């Protein structure tokens, strides 16, 4: 049985070494974190959520949170790229056929294959679960995929993509939404320019256009019409937990930056240390408390999800919403505590603040998560108008 503490230590070592070395250039140049992903593959960590029967580590949401947190401390794009690979892996594994296990899960477990999600589209905004990309049934075992996807993490660098589609008819209903696997290099894929964001700049978030892309029936995940099942039973928990862990890592990194600044800085005229100033002690204590209570919510949510408790959904929705507020507030306050040094161009806190801000706008947005949580608490349909 895999020891989770050993996995966390392995991820922590990669974060302190490879990820930290790559972060500055990736952020400056907007380059995909190729060295980070290679190191994670070599360490076997990209098989984190692949079932043990397929050679993977067989871990769940709690392990995903802990690994994502370690990566997020060093560079948030590393956590995002790793997390999206793990979400894609979990989707493939959920109802994998023997062929899909051999073709995708086993190579992922061996560190030979990176996957990702292609769900978001230009016209659907936060409603990523209502795809417009069409899946046309040509013959008994051949389909055409046509449409546009956007914000594809690991875009053009992954070996496969989990793509959401709908039936070709204009009045297609949700029971015609399906998920399919598209292999990189399949004729009919064309990639747009990488997203030039103010933050999260190392994840290669790119749009893709699918033009009469042909796939076989063995590339359909589960049954036709399973897309909404995948979105809310696999994508939602794994994505929300991986992102919660990554943003928790951002908050922890900012907290440590503020702490180190207060310990190191002294007043030239008196020689007293900033760590001795009571108001700064008070404010650092508030930041620590904010991070710690958010951490406990996230850990509890992941453990509830792994156990399948009745209230797991409440905790999972709240975790990603709460960590968005936490990381933005903590990074912002850490910059204030650090003074002018914290505000310098291309500084560590500046990068953390730019990355943290993505937490609110990354779908599902914070507002949408709180709305879903309220509906779930009131026993109302989550996707009601």
ChimeraX attribute file (.defattr): number of C-alpha atoms within 10 A of each C-alpha:
attribute: neighborCount
match mode: 1-to-1
recipient: residues
	/A:1	6
	/A:2	12
	/A:3	9
	/A:4	15
	/A:5	11
	/A:6	10
	/A:7	19
	/A:8	20
	/A:9	13
	/A:10	17
	/A:11	23
	/A:12	20
	/A:13	14
	/A:14	21
	/A:15	28
	/A:16	15
	/A:17	14
	/A:18	18
	/A:19	30
	/A:20	17
	/A:21	16
	/A:22	21
	/A:23	24
	/A:24	17
	/A:25	14
	/A:26	22
	/A:27	23
	/A:28	13
	/A:29	11
	/A:30	22
	/A:31	16
	/A:32	27
	/A:33	26
	/A:34	18
	/A:35	14
	/A:36	26
	/A:37	24
	/A:38	16
	/A:39	19
	/A:40	23
	/A:41	20
	/A:42	13
	/A:43	16
	/A:44	19
	/A:45	26
	/A:46	28
	/A:47	31
	/A:48	27
	/A:49	27
	/A:50	28
	/A:51	21
	/A:52	16
	/A:53	11
	/A:54	19
	/A:55	15
	/A:56	23
	/A:57	22
	/A:58	17
	/A:59	18
	/A:60	20
	/A:61	25
	/A:62	23
	/A:63	24
	/A:64	28
	/A:65	30
	/A:66	27
	/A:67	28
	/A:68	31
	/A:69	31
	/A:70	29
	/A:71	33
	/A:72	29
	/A:73	27
	/A:74	26
	/A:75	32
	/A:76	32
	/A:77	27
	/A:78	31
	/A:79	34
	/A:80	25
	/A:81	29
	/A:82	31
	/A:83	28
	/A:84	25
	/A:85	30
	/A:86	29
	/A:87	26
	/A:88	25
	/A:89	29
	/A:90	24
	/A:91	26
	/A:92	27
	/A:93	21
	/A:94	15
	/A:95	14
	/A:96	18
	/A:97	16
	/A:98	10
	/A:99	11
	/A:100	18
	/A:101	19
	/A:102	13
	/A:103	12
	/A:104	24
	/A:105	29
	/A:106	21
	/A:107	17
	/A:108	29
	/A:109	26
	/A:110	18
	/A:111	21
	/A:112	17
	/A:113	20
	/A:114	27
	/A:115	31
	/A:116	27
	/A:117	26
	/A:118	30
	/A:119	25
	/A:120	24
	/A:121	24
	/A:122	13
	/A:123	14
	/A:124	13
	/A:125	14
	/A:126	16
	/A:127	16
	/A:128	19
	/A:129	22
	/A:130	21
	/A:131	24
	/A:132	25
	/A:133	22
	/A:134	24
	/A:135	27
	/A:136	18
	/A:137	15
	/A:138	11
	/A:139	10
	/A:140	8
	/A:141	11
	/A:142	14
	/A:143	19
	/A:144	19
	/A:145	26
	/A:146	20
	/A:147	18
	/A:148	23
	/A:149	26
	/A:150	22
	/A:151	21
	/A:152	24
	/A:153	29
	/A:154	29
	/A:155	28
	/A:156	22
	/A:157	16
	/A:158	18
	/A:159	18
	/A:160	24
	/A:161	26
	/A:162	24
	/A:163	23
	/A:164	31
	/A:165	27
	/A:166	25
	/A:167	22
	/A:168	18
	/A:169	11
	/A:170	9
	/A:171	8
	/A:172	13
	/A:173	12
	/A:174	16
	/A:175	14
	/A:176	19
	/A:177	26
	/A:178	25
	/A:179	28
	/A:180	24
	/A:181	25
	/A:182	23
	/A:183	17
	/A:184	15
	/A:185	11
	/A:186	13
	/A:187	13
	/A:188	15
	/A:189	20
	/A:190	14
	/A:191	15
	/A:192	14
	/A:193	11
	/A:194	22
	/A:195	19
	/A:196	14
	/A:197	14
	/A:198	14
	/A:199	21
	/A:200	27
	/A:201	25
	/A:202	31
	/A:203	30
	/A:204	25
	/A:205	24
	/A:206	20
	/A:207	23
	/A:208	22
	/A:209	18
	/A:210	21
	/A:211	15
	/A:212	17
	/A:213	17
	/A:214	19
	/A:215	20
	/A:216	17
	/A:217	15
	/A:218	16
	/A:219	19
	/A:220	22
	/A:221	26
	/A:222	21
	/A:223	12
	/A:224	18
	/A:225	19
	/A:226	18
	/A:227	27
	/A:228	19
	/A:229	15
	/A:230	22
	/A:231	19
	/A:232	13
	/A:233	14
	/A:234	18
	/A:235	21
	/A:236	17
	/A:237	23
	/A:238	30
	/A:239	26
	/A:240	26
	/A:241	30
	/A:242	32
	/A:243	28
	/A:244	36
	/A:245	36
	/A:246	35
	/A:247	33
	/A:248	33
	/A:249	30
	/A:250	33
	/A:251	36
	/A:252	24
	/A:253	25
	/A:254	27
	/A:255	24
	/A:256	15
	/A:257	19
	/A:258	25
	/A:259	21
	/A:260	13
	/A:261	18
	/A:262	20
	/A:263	12
	/A:264	10
	/A:265	14
	/A:266	15
	/A:267	9
	/A:268	8
	/A:269	6
	/A:270	7
	/A:271	9
	/A:272	12
	/A:273	14
	/A:274	20
	/A:275	18
	/A:276	12
	/A:277	11
	/A:278	10
	/A:279	11
	/A:280	16
	/A:281	14
	/A:282	10
	/A:283	14
	/A:284	22
	/A:285	13
	/A:286	14
	/A:287	22
	/A:288	17
	/A:289	12
	/A:290	19
	/A:291	21
	/A:292	16
	/A:293	14
	/A:294	24
	/A:295	24
	/A:296	12
	/A:297	19
	/A:298	28
	/A:299	23
	/A:300	17
	/A:301	28
	/A:302	31
	/A:303	20
	/A:304	20
	/A:305	23
	/A:306	16
	/A:307	12
	/A:308	11
	/A:309	11
	/A:310	9
	/A:311	13
	/A:312	18
	/A:313	23
	/A:314	19
	/A:315	20
	/A:316	28
	/A:317	27
	/A:318	22
	/A:319	27
	/A:320	32
	/A:321	23
	/A:322	22
	/A:323	31
	/A:324	26
	/A:325	19
	/A:326	25
	/A:327	32
	/A:328	24
	/A:329	19
	/A:330	26
	/A:331	29
	/A:332	19
	/A:333	19
	/A:334	26
	/A:335	24
	/A:336	14
	/A:337	20
	/A:338	19
	/A:339	13
	/A:340	9
	/A:341	14
	/A:342	20
	/A:343	14
	/A:344	12
	/A:345	10
	/A:346	12
	/A:347	12
	/A:348	17
	/A:349	25
	/A:350	19
	/A:351	23
	/A:352	28
	/A:353	23
	/A:354	17
	/A:355	24
	/A:356	28
	/A:357	20
	/A:358	18
	/A:359	26
	/A:360	19
	/A:361	12
	/A:362	13
	/A:363	17
	/A:364	23
	/A:365	19
	/A:366	21
	/A:367	13
	/A:368	16
	/A:369	22
	/A:370	18
	/A:371	15
	/A:372	22
	/A:373	21
	/A:374	15
	/A:375	15
	/A:376	16
	/A:377	13
	/A:378	10
	/A:379	9
	/A:380	12
	/A:381	10
	/A:382	15
	/A:383	10
	/A:384	7
	/A:385	4
